[in-house]
Amino acid sequence: MPELKRVYVFDVGGPHTFRTIYMDGRTHPQKFEPNYYGHSIGHWEGDTLVVDTVGFNERFWFDRSGNPHTDQLRTLERFTRLDSATLRYELTIDDPGAYTAPFTGHVDLRLEEGTELFEYVCQQSNFAAELMVGQAKSIDRSSVIVP
């Protein structure tokens, strides 16, 4: 939302929550109640959106493996458009309460022509749960009971 100088990231696939990234030049607040998404501020470095987040609580799942984190966690995300079909996502984790040094990883997200996102809807016979826990390899999107 350019007029508000904010980016909203909607998580509609399950918890129906959102994350706010402030793009107005502010710094992180001195006193901030830790929460599940933390406090995110962003800025541009050339063509790369850089997002710095602090203020996480210790109650959220860091990843599906249950890796540890503390309320000292700080993440640095970098979003770079490599070409018209590729977005590079880089993530640096810095948590001196859980790890001896920061570490970084990245993934290139590719546009898949002819595909579209589907809405996750909790309903009887929904196969999304099997996909999430690894029991299924694919779903038939033509069925009315599959999102």
Phi, psi and chi 1 to 4 in degrees:
 res  aa     phi    psi   chi1   chi2   chi3   chi4
   1 MET       -   90.9  -59.6 -171.6   81.0      -
   2 PRO   -55.1  -38.9  -18.9   27.2      -      -
   3 GLU   -67.1  -26.3   66.1  -81.9    3.0      -
   4 LEU   -95.3   -9.0  -64.8  177.8      -      -
   5 LYS    55.3   51.1  -63.5 -172.8  179.2  178.4
   6 ARG  -141.0  150.6  -65.4  179.8 -174.3  167.9
   7 VAL  -115.4  131.6  173.2      -      -      -
   8 TYR  -109.0  132.7  -69.5  102.9      -      -
   9 VAL  -112.5  114.2  179.7      -      -      -
  10 PHE   -94.4  130.7  -67.9   94.6      -      -
  11 ASP  -108.3   81.9 -171.9    0.5      -      -
  12 VAL   -91.4   -5.3  -62.9      -      -      -
  13 GLY   -77.2  -11.0      -      -      -      -
  14 GLY  -157.5  -73.5      -      -      -      -
  15 PRO   -78.9  -10.4   25.9  -31.9      -      -
  16 HIS    54.2   50.8  -57.3  -72.8      -      -
  17 THR  -116.5  179.3   58.0      -      -      -
  18 PHE  -144.6  158.8   66.1   93.0      -      -
  19 ARG  -121.8  140.2  173.9  179.5  169.5 -154.6
  20 THR  -109.9  130.5  -55.3      -      -      -
  21 ILE  -113.9  115.1  -58.0  168.9      -      -
  22 TYR   -82.4  127.2  -63.3   98.1      -      -
  23 MET  -114.5   20.4  -59.2  -70.1  -64.9      -
  24 ASP  -100.4   13.1   57.2    3.5      -      -
  25 GLY    88.6    0.3      -      -      -      -
  26 ARG   -68.1  163.8   71.6  178.4   68.3 -168.7
  27 THR  -103.5  172.7   59.7      -      -      -
  28 HIS   -67.8  143.0  -66.1  -62.2      -      -
  29 PRO   -66.8  148.8   17.3  -23.6      -      -
  30 GLN   -67.4  -40.8  -66.9  -62.3  -43.5      -
  31 LYS  -115.8  115.6  -67.5 -175.3  178.5 -173.8
  32 PHE  -139.7  128.3 -177.9   75.2      -      -
  33 GLU   -74.7  113.4 -177.0   68.5   32.3      -
  34 PRO   -54.5  143.2  -25.0   34.9      -      -
  35 ASN  -144.1 -175.6   63.6   52.4      -      -
  36 TYR   -69.2  -30.8  -67.9   93.6      -      -
  37 TYR  -104.9   -8.6  -74.0  110.6      -      -
  38 GLY    70.6 -165.1      -      -      -      -
  39 HIS  -118.4  120.0 -177.7  -90.8      -      -
  40 SER  -112.2  132.2  -61.6      -      -      -
  41 ILE  -124.6  143.4   54.0  175.5      -      -
  42 GLY  -130.4  158.6      -      -      -      -
  43 HIS  -155.4  165.2   66.4  -84.5      -      -
  44 TRP   -99.8  135.5  -70.3   96.8      -      -
  45 GLU  -118.6   93.6  -69.3  179.4    3.7      -
  46 GLY    64.2 -123.1      -      -      -      -
  47 ASP   -93.1   10.6  -68.7  -23.8      -      -
  48 THR  -109.0  126.5  -60.6      -      -      -
  49 LEU   -84.1  123.3  173.2   60.8      -      -
  50 VAL  -111.3  126.4  179.1      -      -      -
  51 VAL  -122.3  121.8  179.6      -      -      -
  52 ASP  -107.7  124.9  177.0   25.9      -      -
  53 THR  -129.7  131.8  -53.6      -      -      -
  54 VAL  -135.1  176.2  -61.1      -      -      -
  55 GLY    85.1   27.1      -      -      -      -
  56 PHE   -78.5  148.9  -65.5  100.2      -      -
  57 ASN   -89.4  175.5   66.7   35.8      -      -
  58 GLU   -95.5    6.4  -65.6 -175.9    5.2      -
  59 ARG   -92.3  -14.5  -65.7 -175.4  -56.0  -86.4
  60 PHE   -85.9  159.4   77.1   95.8      -      -
  61 TRP   -82.4  120.0  -84.4   56.7      -      -
  62 PHE   -66.4  -40.3 -173.2   61.4      -      -
  63 ASP  -157.3  177.8   60.0   16.2      -      -
  64 ARG   -72.8  -14.2  -69.3 -178.1 -177.4 -161.7
  65 SER   -86.5  -10.7  -60.4      -      -      -
  66 GLY    78.5   26.5      -      -      -      -
  67 ASN   -61.6  146.5  -74.9  -48.7      -      -
  68 PRO   -75.7  157.1   28.4  -34.5      -      -
  69 HIS  -157.5  161.8   62.8   84.3      -      -
  70 THR  -125.4 -178.4   69.9      -      -      -
  71 ASP   -75.6    2.5   60.2    2.6      -      -
  72 GLN   -88.9   -1.1  -62.5  175.0   55.5      -
  73 LEU   -58.3  134.3  173.2   63.6      -      -
  74 ARG  -133.0  131.5  177.4 -179.9 -145.2  131.8
  75 THR  -115.9  147.0   62.7      -      -      -
  76 LEU  -127.1  115.1 -173.2   65.5      -      -
  77 GLU  -108.4  143.3  -61.2  166.7  -74.5      -
  78 ARG  -130.6  124.0  -59.0  174.6   66.3   81.5
  79 PHE  -113.7  116.0  -59.3   84.7      -      -
  80 THR  -128.9  125.8  -52.9      -      -      -
  81 ARG   -79.6  113.4  174.6   73.6   60.9 -164.8
  82 LEU   -82.5  -35.6  -60.2  179.7      -      -
  83 ASP  -160.2 -173.5   57.0   44.0      -      -
  84 SER   -66.8  -14.3   63.8      -      -      -
  85 ALA  -120.2    4.8      -      -      -      -
  86 THR  -134.5  129.9  -48.7      -      -      -
  87 LEU  -119.7  123.1 -178.6   70.5      -      -
  88 ARG   -90.9  129.0  171.8  160.1  -72.5  175.8
  89 TYR  -114.3  119.5  174.6   73.8      -      -
  90 GLU  -116.0  139.9  -63.4  175.9   75.2      -
  91 LEU  -132.4  126.1  174.6   64.5      -      -
  92 THR  -110.3  129.0  -60.9      -      -      -
  93 ILE  -105.9  126.8  -56.7  -65.3      -      -
  94 ASP  -131.6  109.9 -174.2    7.8      -      -
  95 ASP  -143.1   89.1 -172.7  -15.7      -      -
  96 PRO   -64.2  -14.9   17.6  -25.7      -      -
  97 GLY   -79.8  -15.4      -      -      -      -
  98 ALA  -125.2  -23.4      -      -      -      -
  99 TYR  -132.8  152.8  -58.4  100.0      -      -
 100 THR   -80.0  -18.6   57.7      -      -      -
 101 ALA  -157.8  154.8      -      -      -      -
 102 PRO   -63.7  155.3  -18.1   29.3      -      -
 103 PHE  -142.6  155.1   56.7   95.4      -      -
 104 THR  -131.9  145.5  -59.9      -      -      -
 105 GLY  -142.3  167.1      -      -      -      -
 106 HIS  -149.9  160.0   77.8  -89.1      -      -
 107 VAL  -143.5  142.5   62.7      -      -      -
 108 ASP   -97.4  120.1  -69.4  -20.1      -      -
 109 LEU   -94.8  121.9  -54.3  168.0      -      -
 110 ARG  -107.8  140.2  -58.0 -107.9  -27.7  136.3
 111 LEU   -67.5  132.3  173.5   67.4      -      -
 112 GLU  -108.9  105.1  -66.0 -178.7   25.7      -
 113 GLU   -56.8  138.5  -68.5  -68.7  -22.5      -
 114 GLY    81.9    4.1      -      -      -      -
 115 THR  -112.1  161.6   62.4      -      -      -
 116 GLU  -143.6  154.7   62.0 -177.6   75.8      -
 117 LEU   -69.7  146.3  -63.8  175.0      -      -
 118 PHE  -116.8  151.5   60.2   88.9      -      -
 119 GLU   -78.1  133.4 -178.6 -179.4    0.7      -
 120 TYR   -86.1  122.6  173.7   82.1      -      -
 121 VAL  -128.1  125.7  178.2      -      -      -
 122 CYS   -75.1  117.8  -70.5      -      -      -
 123 GLN  -158.5  163.1   60.4 -168.2   39.0      -
 124 GLN   -59.9  139.9 -171.5  173.5   -4.7      -
 125 SER    69.3   19.9  -59.9      -      -      -
 126 ASN   -76.5  124.7 -175.3  -22.0      -      -
 127 PHE   -87.3    0.2  -65.8  111.4      -      -
 128 ALA   -60.8  -35.3      -      -      -      -
 129 ALA   -60.6  -41.4      -      -      -      -
 130 GLU   -64.9  -35.2  -73.6   87.6  -13.2      -
 131 LEU   -67.9  -39.8  -72.9  171.3      -      -
 132 MET   -68.2  -33.7  -73.0 -172.7 -101.0      -
 133 VAL  -101.1    4.9  -63.2      -      -      -
 134 GLY    89.5   11.2      -      -      -      -
 135 GLN   -85.4  -15.4  -63.3  172.2   -7.9      -
 136 ALA  -125.9  153.9      -      -      -      -
 137 LYS  -100.2  -29.6  -60.0  -69.3 -176.6 -143.6
 138 SER  -159.8  170.4   65.4      -      -      -
 139 ILE  -130.6  155.5   56.9  172.5      -      -
 140 ASP   -90.8  107.9  175.4    5.7      -      -
 141 ARG   -74.0   -3.8  -67.0  176.2 -167.8 -118.6
 142 SER   -85.9  -13.0   64.4      -      -      -
 143 SER   -77.3  143.4  170.9      -      -      -
 144 VAL   -74.2  -16.0  -63.9      -      -      -
 145 ILE   -96.3    0.8   61.9  169.9      -      -
 146 VAL  -114.5  130.1  177.4      -      -      -
 147 PRO   -62.0      -   20.7  -26.5      -      -
